[in-house]
Amino acid sequence: MKIGIFDPYLDDLGGGEKYMMTIAEYLSQKHSVDVFWGNEKDLKMLEERFPLKLDKVKLVGNIFTAETPFTKRLNRSRKYDLIIILSDGSLPFLLSKKTLVHFQQPFPNLKPTVSNFLKKLKINTFFCNSKYTKSFVDKEFGINSYVLYPPVNDKSKRVDKENIILNVGRLRVRDVTTNTDGRNRAVGDYKKQGILLDTFIQMVNKGLREWRLVLAVSVNLKEQDLLLSLKKRAEGYPVEFLVNKTNDELWDIYSRAKIYWHASGFGEDLQKHPEYAEHFGISTVEAMYAGAVPVVINAGGQREIVEDGVNGFLWNSTDELKAETLKLIKNEKLLESLSGKTLISAKKFTIDNFHKGVDNLILA
């Protein structure tokens, strides 16, 4: 089967790109897979950042650029048995035998158009990364999408646990521009590392001892100022910043951490901007594989991963975040009990389950 894959944000090196290229990696084992992109360096960077093997994937010209004539795009698409696209909020019109469209995040308040109605007729299957994303996408586009959760390759290590509270995520500055393309844009840090830092500082000021906060962040040049401001706020406190670490290095800190924090979506109007919450929460699953107990915000896809009081805790306010964290710190038996349950829960998101889901999609 000849398959084409397109991700409009391939140079973003985020979770959505890992998701799409994991599909490409898997399908390339049995099929001819082309990725519509113009820069081979971006593909190499994805292989370095994530555990991906894309040597069997062929990079071809990007037919989805604004400069590509519509007729040329149609003619090129006709050569494919299947094309899989990550949507940026728009829908494609292609002549491939089958077309699959993936949504990695909610796209609220899109106006229904005749164009989209007609394009839907040529799309065989829509699929999302979580029930959270699905709940908004289905409503906006009038569809019934399939949920295919992102996979996690368990690379946790057998090392001694330390008194570490961990958060892993991109340090992303959001512009004050209008959110016209579905990307996350607003004032401040998207992953809310600043909220977590301030909460930890307050806990230390209230007497917390012998614990440290580790913020593992990936940082681009435009985020350097935000990183420096966070580091300045953390001066004098047991806070460590791990910057742009490899996948193996991240698994090392996951394996040593006892508690995992996450706050994406805190303080946001998630009815108006549901895209500001974590669409799934893959770092939470990775932490759970390593036995770190999640204490994460009760929003977005986190609620599909963490069952409150069973394999971690969900919180709605920073006061609750502090209380649930202290509950674990003060009760070692509870911490160990929940840690043992995290791995069982995380196994729902194996690479094998992901591959089975991909097979179901292309055969549907």
Secondary structure, DSSP 8 states (H G I E B T S, - for coil): -EEEEE-TTGGG-SHHHHHHHHHHHHHTTTSEEEEE-S-HHHHHHHHHHTT---TT-EEE--TTSTTS-HHHHHHHHTT-SEEEEE-SS------SSEEEEEESS--TT----HHHHHHHTT--EEEESSHHHHHHHHHHHT---EE---------------SEEEEEEE--B--SS---SSS--SSSBTT-HHHHHHHHHHHHHTT--S-EEEEEEE--GGGHHHHHHHHHHHTTSSEEEEES--HHHHHHHHHH-SEEEE-TTTTS-TTT-GGGS-SS-HHHHHHHHTT-EEEEESSGGGGGT--BTTTBEEESSHHHHHHHHHHHHH-HHHHHHHHHHHHHHHGGG-HHHHHHHHHHHHH-
